[in-house]
Amino acid sequence: MNFTQSRQTITSRTFWNKYFLLMLVFFFAFAKGHAQILEPVKWTSKIEQKSGKNAVLIFDGTIEKDWHMYSQFTPEGGPLALEIVFKNQKGNYELVGKAKEGKTRTAYNDIFEVDETFFEGKAHIEQEIKIINPNLKTVEVTFDFQVCKEVCINSSKKFSINIPSTFKMDAVPAIVEAQLDETKVPALVVDTIKTPPASKVTEVAKADETLAKADLPAAASRSLWSIFFIAFISGFAALLTPCVFPMIPMTVSFFTKQSKSRAKGIRNAIFYGISIIAIYVILGLIVTKIFGADALNALSTDVWFNVIFFIILIIFATSFLGAFEIMLPNSWGNKVDQQADRGGIIGILFMALALAIVSFSCTGPIVGTLLVEAASNGGIAPVIGMLGFSLALALPFMLFAMFPGWLNSLPKSGGWLNTVKVVLGFLELALAFKFLSNADLVLQLHLLEREVFIAIWIAIFAALTLYLFGKITLPHDSPLQHISVGRLYLGLLTLIFTIYLIPGLWGAPLKIISAFPPPPQYSESPFGVGGSGNSNAGSEKGLPAGAELGPHGIMVFHDYEDGVAYAKSVNKPIMLDFTGYACVNCRKMENNVWSDATVLPILKNDIVLISLYVDDKRELPKEEQFVTAAGDKIITVGDKWTDFMISKYKTNTQPLYVMTDLEGNNLNTSKPTISYVSTAEYLQWLKDGIAGFKK
């Protein structure tokens, strides 16, 4: 019987080729002649009486090197977040707040377009409970989680935590080691997990539009460098605004005239620059301290936060475009100026503070945007962002003070400064719609679908192009007799980008901005306006029963029996694809290896593809649910394919590819199964399997 529902086609993305380590892993694995069941996380637990009727359940996981386990705070639409299920809660105990987590890391995942939070090395989780049944003997808890390296494993762990007889409701706190039920349940076998709505299943598939990095801890590090670089560039942009640029010669002249020697002038200038950096870094520390990394990360996916920040960015953009100025109270600047007149180290420090206050109308919107963007990454990202921004802002003041002769090479202040400010206004306006899009995606309102988002960006950057070419003028612009060569080049660059956006209305992937617009499936026409877009999916008419068009127009079955029946009718070998909706490396293989010109024709014409999703949470009919010999409950479609994979191929990792004949026998003798590998290795494996079928 076929219980498969249609799935959205997954479009291709650029491949980041990191497979050398995996090759070694597979070499040694297959040298042993068999696969193995992996369990990268080892768990222990204990219970601590807190006070009165309250106790704390403590879970510690040791995660093997290079693996990472996703936190319960990884947002929807990404890999599978940790789910904690309290089996015997009703009438026995109440939860006090949400489970707290130990140290985690956060990194942006380009495939799912969310900020993932994950553990590495160790996982520490605490849950406070209030015991309401004095006769309670045990607390039954189940963890359902996903752990990934080059492959991903969906796993469950059951805990049966004894309430010691030494526990008394008013006793002093005591720590007691709990007994761990080592019963291991296959992936996603949890009877309390509800089947997700079709829209949510689709949303997971939608998010599979861009590539994530294979090593998320490395991605987190890269993300911090990206934040620093973007903040550094933003600092230079702020430097070239009417609020900041004219202050460079004024400030440098002050240091050169007030200092008794050139060496002292250089020291004062350096301290001035360090003061600027310190002010902004302290601001980043304050933001992190007040809100906390976890709260900021949660806010970044909150609907109201995204709507509010959309409104704030619209206000910032309107200010930059010249409608009004955002300024701090004049009294603040006057008081700081009075302190700056004192001279010495204190005076220089207040001069730096005066720069921050006086330039706020230009730097405020940039700093605000950077703080929110950086804060959504969690950890020290706001500090890194402010360090990059302030370093770019401070460097010119220090360098020109050291080498005052350079001042003669600076362009004179003029209308070009306002042009920089207006350009920043257009960029703020475009960025604002990213936040509105986030809210729309979460609510699934379909008000700001991909075509609408791209059309808005086309309009914004087309208007920016006209502005740069002098066809549009704004309130604070100087009369323009001609445009400079630099402005012409910037206008041409903006025009090229605008033209580049237009094919996105017809389904082009727009890889350059893939992190900004909604994914292709979140659109009026998932295959592009008026056609099949870049999916090459074509028409699904005439397909055999149980088949649909999958990635790149490959015909795929999602039920094993249907696929085998069709393969027998056409006498072609079978390729089993054990995959998952939340499997990053599965998408990378589909997007890059399957799409290769040498691989795709084979998948379309020479084999029958059967893709089995191990994280499919749809429940099987009651008559098809069963319990394995090991005591594992097979409840969902995903459980069924997980059990099939483990019992038949002795592994629980995805992606997993197997080539079989019509009777289910392996066709590849040297490598019966293969996983996350290069295009060349995958192609050779396919050819070997097909050759084995023809013998």
C-alpha positions in Angstrom: 0.0 0.0 0.0 1.3 3.5 -0.9 1.2 6.0 1.9 3.3 8.6 0.1 2.3 12.2 -0.3 3.7 14.5 -3.0 6.8 16.4 -2.1 8.1 19.6 -3.5 10.9 19.5 -6.0 14.3 20.4 -4.5 16.3 22.7 -6.7 20.1 22.6 -7.0 22.7 24.7 -5.2 26.4 25.2 -5.3 28.5 22.4 -3.8 31.1 23.0 -1.2 33.4 20.1 -1.8 34.5 18.7 1.6 34.7 15.0 1.4 38.3 13.9 1.9 37.8 12.9 5.6 34.6 11.0 4.7 36.5 9.0 2.0 38.9 7.8 4.7 36.0 6.9 7.0 34.4 4.9 4.3 37.6 3.2 3.3 38.2 1.8 6.7 34.5 1.1 7.3 34.2 -1.0 4.1 37.6 -2.6 4.7 35.9 -4.3 7.7 33.2 -5.6 5.3 30.2 -4.3 7.1 28.5 -1.1 8.4 27.7 -0.4 12.0 25.1 1.2 14.1 26.4 4.5 15.4 25.6 6.1 18.7 27.7 9.3 18.9 26.0 10.5 22.2 26.4 8.7 25.5 24.0 9.8 28.2 23.9 9.9 32.0 21.4 11.4 34.3 20.9 12.4 37.9 18.3 14.1 40.1 18.9 16.8 42.6 16.4 17.9 45.2 16.2 21.6 45.2 13.8 22.7 48.0 10.5 21.5 49.3 8.6 19.6 46.6 10.9 20.9 43.8 13.7 18.8 42.2 16.0 19.2 39.2 16.5 16.5 36.5 20.0 16.7 35.1 21.0 15.1 31.8 24.6 15.0 30.5 25.5 13.8 27.1 29.1 13.1 25.9 29.2 13.8 22.1 31.9 12.1 20.1 34.5 14.3 18.4 33.3 16.2 15.2 29.7 15.4 15.9 27.1 18.0 16.9 23.6 17.6 18.4 20.9 20.1 17.8 19.4 22.1 20.7 15.7 22.4 21.5 16.0 26.0 20.5 16.9 25.3 16.8 13.9 27.0 15.1 11.3 25.3 12.9 12.2 24.8 9.3 15.7 23.6 10.2 17.2 20.3 11.3 15.4 18.4 13.9 15.5 20.2 17.3 15.8 18.2 20.5 12.4 17.2 21.8 12.0 16.3 25.5 8.9 14.2 26.3 7.8 13.6 29.9 5.9 10.4 29.7 4.3 10.2 33.2 3.9 13.9 34.0 0.1 14.0 34.4 -0.9 13.8 38.1 2.6 13.2 39.2 4.6 16.4 38.7 4.6 19.7 37.0 7.3 21.3 34.9 8.8 24.5 36.3 9.7 26.6 33.2 11.4 25.2 30.1 14.4 22.9 30.2 17.6 24.9 30.5 20.7 24.1 28.4 24.4 24.3 29.0 26.9 25.8 26.5 25.7 25.7 22.9 26.9 27.3 19.6 24.8 29.0 16.9 25.5 29.2 13.2 23.5 30.2 10.2 22.4 27.2 8.0 22.2 28.3 4.3 20.1 25.3 3.4 17.3 25.8 5.9 17.9 29.5 6.2 17.7 29.5 10.0 20.2 30.1 12.8 20.8 26.6 14.2 21.8 26.1 17.8 23.7 22.9 18.7 25.9 21.2 21.3 29.4 19.9 20.6 31.6 17.9 22.9 29.1 17.9 25.7 25.3 18.4 26.1 24.0 19.6 29.5 20.2 19.9 30.1 18.3 20.7 33.3 14.6 20.6 34.0 13.1 21.7 37.3 9.9 19.8 38.4 7.5 20.2 41.2 6.4 16.8 42.6 2.7 16.7 43.4 2.4 12.9 43.9 4.2 11.9 47.1 4.1 8.3 46.0 5.9 9.0 42.7 8.7 6.4 42.2 10.1 7.3 38.8 10.2 10.0 36.2 10.0 8.7 32.6 11.6 11.0 30.1 12.4 10.5 26.4 14.9 12.6 24.3 14.4 12.7 20.6 17.3 14.4 18.9 19.4 14.7 15.7 23.1 14.4 15.7 25.2 15.1 12.6 28.7 15.0 11.3 29.2 14.0 7.6 26.0 12.0 8.1 23.0 12.6 10.3 21.3 10.2 12.8 17.8 10.7 14.3 17.9 9.0 17.6 15.9 8.5 20.8 17.0 7.8 24.4 14.7 6.8 27.2 15.5 7.7 30.8 13.8 6.1 33.8 14.9 8.2 36.8 14.2 6.8 40.2 13.0 9.1 43.0 15.1 8.0 46.0 13.4 7.1 49.2 15.8 9.5 50.9 14.0 12.4 49.2 11.7 14.2 51.7 9.7 17.2 50.6 11.3 19.5 53.1 14.8 17.8 53.3 18.0 19.5 52.5 19.1 19.3 48.8 20.8 16.0 47.9 22.3 14.7 44.6 21.5 11.2 43.7 22.6 9.3 40.7 19.6 8.1 38.6 19.3 4.8 36.9 19.5 5.1 33.1 17.3 3.0 31.0 19.6 2.0 28.2 16.7 0.9 26.0 17.5 2.5 22.6 14.5 3.4 20.4 15.0 3.8 16.7 14.7 7.2 15.1 11.5 9.2 15.8 9.6 6.3 17.5 7.7 8.5 19.9 4.0 8.0 20.2 3.5 11.5 21.7 4.9 13.3 18.6 2.1 14.7 16.6 2.1 14.4 12.8 3.1 17.9 11.5 0.6 19.7 9.3 1.2 19.4 5.6 2.2 23.1 5.4 5.0 22.5 7.9 6.3 19.4 6.1 6.3 21.5 2.9 8.1 24.3 4.8 10.9 22.0 5.6 11.3 21.0 2.0 11.1 24.7 1.0 14.0 25.6 3.2 16.2 23.1 1.3 17.1 25.8 -1.3 20.6 26.7 -0.3 23.7 24.9 0.9 24.7 24.6 4.5 28.3 23.9 5.6 29.2 20.3 6.3 30.9 21.3 9.6 28.6 23.5 11.6 31.2 24.4 14.2 33.4 25.6 11.4 30.4 27.5 10.0 29.9 29.2 13.4 33.5 30.4 13.3 33.1 31.5 9.7 29.9 33.3 10.7 31.8 35.4 13.2 34.4 36.3 10.6 31.5 37.2 8.2 30.0 39.4 10.9 33.3 41.1 11.5 33.9 41.7 7.8 30.4 43.1 7.2 30.6 45.3 10.3 34.1 46.5 9.1 32.7 47.5 5.7 29.7 49.1 7.4 32.1 51.2 9.5 33.8 52.5 6.4 30.3 53.3 4.9 29.4 55.2 8.1 32.8 57.0 7.8 31.7 58.4 4.4 28.6 60.1 5.7 28.0 63.8 6.3 28.0 63.2 10.0 31.4 61.7 10.3 33.6 62.5 7.3 34.0 66.3 8.0 35.1 65.5 11.5 38.3 63.8 10.3 40.3 67.0 9.5 38.9 68.8 12.5 39.9 66.1 14.9 43.3 65.6 13.4 44.0 69.3 13.5 43.1 69.3 17.2 45.7 66.6 18.0 48.4 68.2 16.0 47.9 71.6 17.4 47.3 70.7 21.1 50.1 68.1 21.3 53.6 69.5 22.3 55.4 67.0 20.2 54.6 64.8 17.2 55.1 61.6 19.3 52.6 62.9 21.9 50.1 63.7 19.1 50.4 60.2 17.8 49.9 58.7 21.2 46.8 60.9 21.8 45.4 59.9 18.4 46.0 56.2 19.1 44.2 56.5 22.5 41.4 58.4 20.7 41.0 55.5 18.3 41.1 52.9 21.1 38.5 55.0 23.0 36.2 54.9 19.9 36.6 51.1 19.7 36.0 50.7 23.5 32.8 52.7 23.3 31.2 50.5 20.6 32.6 47.2 22.0 31.1 48.1 25.4 27.8 48.7 23.6 28.0 45.2 22.2 28.7 43.8 25.6 25.8 45.6 27.1 23.4 44.2 24.5 24.7 40.7 25.0 24.5 41.0 28.8 21.0 42.5 29.0 19.3 40.1 26.6 21.6 37.1 26.6 22.5 35.0 23.5 19.6 32.6 23.8 17.0 35.3 24.1 18.4 37.2 21.1 18.5 34.1 19.0 14.9 33.3 19.9 13.9 36.9 19.1 15.4 36.6 15.7 12.8 34.0 14.7 9.9 35.7 16.6 7.1 37.1 14.4 6.6 40.4 16.4 10.4 41.0 16.6 10.7 40.7 12.8 7.7 43.0 12.3 8.9 45.6 14.7 12.4 45.6 13.2 10.9 45.9 9.7 9.2 49.1 10.9 12.4 50.4 12.6 14.4 49.8 9.4 11.7 51.6 7.3 12.1 54.6 9.7 15.9 54.4 9.4 15.7 54.2 5.6 13.3 57.2 5.5 15.7 59.2 7.6 18.6 58.4 5.3 16.6 59.3 2.3 16.2 62.8 3.7 12.7 63.0 5.2 13.9 63.8 8.7 17.0 63.3 11.0 17.2 60.9 13.9 19.3 62.7 16.6 20.0 62.3 20.3 19.1 65.2 22.6 21.4 68.2 22.1 22.0 68.4 25.9 23.9 65.1 25.7 26.3 66.4 23.2 26.8 69.7 25.1 27.6 67.9 28.4 30.1 65.6 26.7 31.7 68.5 24.9 32.3 70.3 28.2 34.1 67.2 29.5 36.2 67.0 26.3 37.5 70.5 26.9 39.2 69.3 30.1 42.1 67.8 28.0 44.3 64.9 28.9 43.3 61.3 28.8 39.8 62.0 30.2 39.2 64.7 27.6 40.2 62.4 24.7 37.9 59.7 26.0 35.0 62.2 26.1 36.0 63.4 22.6 35.4 59.9 21.3 32.1 59.8 23.1 31.2 63.1 21.5 31.9 61.6 18.1 29.6 58.7 18.8 26.8 61.1 19.9 27.2 63.7 17.2 27.4 61.2 14.4 24.4 59.2 15.8 22.0 60.3 13.0 24.2 58.6 10.5 25.8 55.8 12.5 22.7 54.9 14.7 20.7 53.1 12.0 23.8 51.2 10.9 24.8 50.2 14.4 21.2 49.2 15.2 21.0 46.9 12.2 24.4 45.4 12.9 23.5 44.7 16.6 20.3 42.9 15.7 21.9 40.9 12.9 24.9 40.0 15.1 22.8 39.3 18.1 20.7 36.7 16.2 23.9 34.7 15.9 24.2 34.6 19.7 27.3 34.4 21.8 29.9 37.1 21.3 28.7 38.1 17.9 27.4 41.6 19.0 30.9 42.3 20.4 32.6 41.1 17.2 30.2 43.2 15.2 30.9 46.3 17.2 34.7 45.6 17.1 34.6 45.5 13.3 32.5 48.6 13.0 34.5 50.7 15.4 37.8 49.6 14.0 36.9 50.9 10.6 35.6 54.1 12.1 38.7 54.7 14.3 41.5 53.7 11.9 41.3 56.8 9.7 41.4 59.2 12.7 44.5 57.4 14.0 46.3 57.2 10.7 45.6 60.8 9.6 46.8 62.0 13.0 50.0 60.0 12.6 50.5 61.2 9.0 48.7 64.6 8.8 50.1 65.2 5.3 47.6 62.6 4.1 44.8 65.1 4.8 45.6 66.9 1.5 44.6 63.8 -0.4 41.2 63.6 1.1 38.3 64.7 -1.1 36.5 67.8 0.0 33.1 67.5 1.8 30.2 68.0 -0.5 27.1 66.5 -2.1 28.8 63.1 -2.5 28.5 62.6 1.2 24.7 62.8 1.0 24.8 60.4 -1.9 26.5 57.9 0.3 23.8 58.4 2.9 21.0 58.0 0.4 22.5 54.8 -1.0 22.6 53.4 2.6 18.9 54.4 2.9 18.1 52.3 -0.2 20.0 49.3 1.2 18.2 49.7 4.6 14.9 49.7 2.8 15.7 46.5 0.9 16.9 44.8 4.1 13.7 45.7 5.9 11.7 43.4 3.7 13.9 40.5 4.7 12.5 40.8 8.3 8.9 41.2 7.0 9.5 38.1 4.9 10.7 36.1 8.0 7.4 36.9 9.8 5.3 36.0 6.8 7.2 32.6 6.4 6.6 31.8 10.1 2.9 32.6 9.9 2.6 31.0 6.5 0.4 33.9 5.3 1.7 33.8 1.8 1.4 37.6 1.6 5.1 38.2 0.7 5.8 35.2 -1.5 9.0 35.0 -3.5 7.7 36.8 -6.6 6.4 39.7 -4.6 9.7 40.0 -2.6 11.8 39.9 -5.8 9.5 42.5 -7.4 10.0 44.8 -4.4 13.7 44.5 -4.6 13.7 45.1 -8.4 11.7 48.3 -7.7 14.1 49.4 -4.9 17.3 48.8 -6.8 15.8 50.2 -10.1 15.0 53.4 -8.1 18.6 53.4 -6.7 19.9 53.1 -10.3 17.9 56.1 -11.4 19.1 58.1 -8.4 22.7 57.3 -9.2 22.3 58.3 -12.8 20.8 61.6 -11.6 17.2 60.9 -12.8 15.8 61.1 -9.3 16.8 63.8 -6.7 16.0 63.8 -3.0 15.6 66.6 -0.4 19.3 67.1 0.6 20.9 66.6 -2.8 23.1 69.3 -4.2 22.5 70.5 -7.8 24.0 67.9 -10.2 25.5 69.2 -13.4 27.1 65.9 -14.2 27.8 62.5 -12.5 31.3 61.4 -11.4 33.0 58.4 -12.9 32.7 56.6 -9.5 29.0 57.3 -9.3 28.6 56.1 -12.9 30.3 52.8 -12.1 28.2 52.3 -9.0 25.1 53.0 -11.0 26.1 50.5 -13.7 26.8 47.9 -10.9 23.3 48.6 -9.4 21.7 48.3 -12.9 23.4 45.0 -13.5 22.2 43.7 -10.2 18.6 44.9 -10.9 18.6 43.1 -14.3 20.0 40.0 -12.5 17.0 39.9 -10.2 14.4 39.9 -13.0 14.8 36.2 -14.1 14.0 35.3 -10.4 10.3 36.1 -11.3 10.5 33.1 -13.7 12.1 30.7 -11.3 15.8 31.5 -11.5 17.6 30.5 -8.3 19.4 33.9 -7.7 22.2 32.2 -5.9 23.9 35.6 -5.0 21.0 36.6 -2.7 19.8 33.1 -1.8 19.7 33.9 1.9 17.3 36.9 1.5 14.2 36.1 -0.6 11.7 33.3 0.4 12.7 29.9 -1.0 11.4 29.1 -4.5 8.6 26.8 -3.3 7.1 29.6 -1.2 5.7 31.3 -4.3 2.6 31.6 -6.5 4.3 29.2 -8.9 6.9 26.9 -7.3 8.3 26.1 -10.8 8.6 29.7 -11.9 6.0 32.1 -13.4 4.4 30.5 -16.4 6.7 27.5 -16.6 8.7 24.8 -14.9 11.4 27.2 -13.7 14.8 25.8 -12.9 13.5 22.5 -11.5 13.4 20.8 -14.8 10.4 19.0 -13.3 8.3 19.1 -16.4 4.9 17.5 -16.3 3.9 14.7 -14.0 1.3 13.3 -16.4 1.7 9.7 -17.4 3.8 8.7 -14.4 3.3 5.2 -13.0 1.3 4.7 -9.8 3.1 5.9 -6.7 5.7 7.9 -8.7 6.3 11.6 -8.7 8.9 14.0 -10.1 11.6 14.6 -7.6 14.8 16.7 -7.7 15.9 17.8 -11.2 12.9 16.0 -12.7 14.0 12.5 -11.6 11.1 10.1 -11.3 11.1 8.9 -7.7 9.0 6.5 -5.6 8.5 7.0 -1.9 7.1 3.5 -1.2 9.4 0.5 -1.5 6.8 -2.0 -2.8 5.6 0.5 -5.5 9.2 1.1 -6.6 10.1 -2.5 -6.8 7.0 -3.4 -8.8 7.8 -0.7 -11.3 11.5 -1.8 -11.6 10.4 -5.3 -12.4 8.0 -4.1 -15.1 10.8 -2.1 -16.8 13.7 -4.5 -15.8 16.0 -1.8 -14.3 18.2 -1.8 -11.2 16.9 -0.1 -8.0 18.7 2.6 -6.1 17.5 3.0 -2.5 17.9 6.5 -1.1 17.6 6.5 2.7 17.1 10.2 3.3 15.4 12.7 5.6 13.6 16.0 5.3 15.9 17.6 7.8 19.1 16.0 6.4 21.5 18.7 5.3 24.0 16.4 3.5 21.2 14.6 1.7 20.2 17.9 0.1 23.8 18.7 -0.7 24.1 15.4 -2.6 20.9 16.0 -4.4 21.7 19.6 -5.2 25.2 19.1 -6.5 26.1 15.5 -7.2 22.7 14.4 -8.6 22.6 17.5 -10.8 25.9 16.8 -12.4 25.7 16.4 -16.2 27.3 12.9 -16.0 25.2 11.7 -13.1 21.7 13.1 -13.9 21.1 11.1 -17.1 21.8 7.9 -15.3 19.4 8.7 -12.5 16.7 9.6 -15.0 17.1 6.8 -17.4 19.1 3.8 -16.1 17.8 3.1 -12.6 14.6 3.2 -10.5 14.9 5.6 -7.6 13.2 4.9 -4.3 13.6 7.6 -1.7 12.7 6.5 1.8 12.4 9.3 4.4 13.4 8.1 7.9 12.0 11.3 9.5 8.5 11.0 8.0 6.2 11.4 11.0 3.0 10.3 9.4 1.5 7.5 11.4 1.2 4.1 9.8 -2.3 2.5 9.8 -2.9 0.7 13.1 -2.7 -2.7 11.3 0.8 -2.0 10.0 2.2 -0.8 13.3 4.3 -3.4 15.1 7.0 -4.0 17.7 10.4 -5.4 16.7 12.1 -8.3 18.3 14.3 -5.8 20.2 11.1 -4.1 21.6 11.2 -1.1 19.3 7.8 0.4 18.4 7.3 1.0 14.7 4.6 3.6 14.6 5.4 6.1 11.8 6.4 5.8 8.2 9.8 7.0 9.2 10.1 4.3 11.8 9.3 1.7 9.1 12.1 2.9 6.8 14.5 3.3 9.7 13.9 -0.3 10.9 14.4 -1.4 7.3 17.7 0.4 7.0 19.0 -0.9 10.3 17.9 -4.5 10.0 18.9 -4.8 6.3 22.1 -2.7 6.1 23.2 -2.4 9.7 23.5 1.3 9.8 21.4 4.3 10.9 23.0 7.2 9.0 21.7 9.4 6.2 22.3 9.8 3.3 22.6 6.1 2.5 22.5 4.8 -1.1 22.1 1.2 -2.0 22.0 -0.4 -5.5 20.0 -3.6 -5.7 18.6 -6.1 -8.2 14.9 -6.9 -8.5 15.2 -9.4 -5.6 16.8 -6.9 -3.2 20.4 -8.3 -3.6 23.3 -5.8 -3.5 24.8 -5.0 -6.9 28.0 -3.3 -5.7 30.3 -6.0 -4.2 33.2 -3.7 -3.1 31.0 -0.9 -1.7 27.5 -2.3 -1.0 26.4 1.1 0.3 27.7 4.6 -0.2 27.0 8.0 1.5 28.2 11.6 1.3 30.9 11.4 -1.4 32.3 13.2 -4.4 30.7 13.3 -7.8 33.4 11.2 -9.3 33.1 8.5 -6.7 29.3 8.5 -6.8 29.4 8.2 -10.6 31.7 5.2 -10.6 29.6 3.6 -7.9 26.5 4.0 -10.1 28.3 2.5 -13.1 29.5 -0.5 -11.1 26.0 -1.2 -9.9 24.5 -1.0 -13.3 27.2 -3.2 -14.7 26.5 -5.7 -11.9 22.8 -5.7 -12.9 23.6 -6.5 -16.5 25.7 -9.6 -15.7 
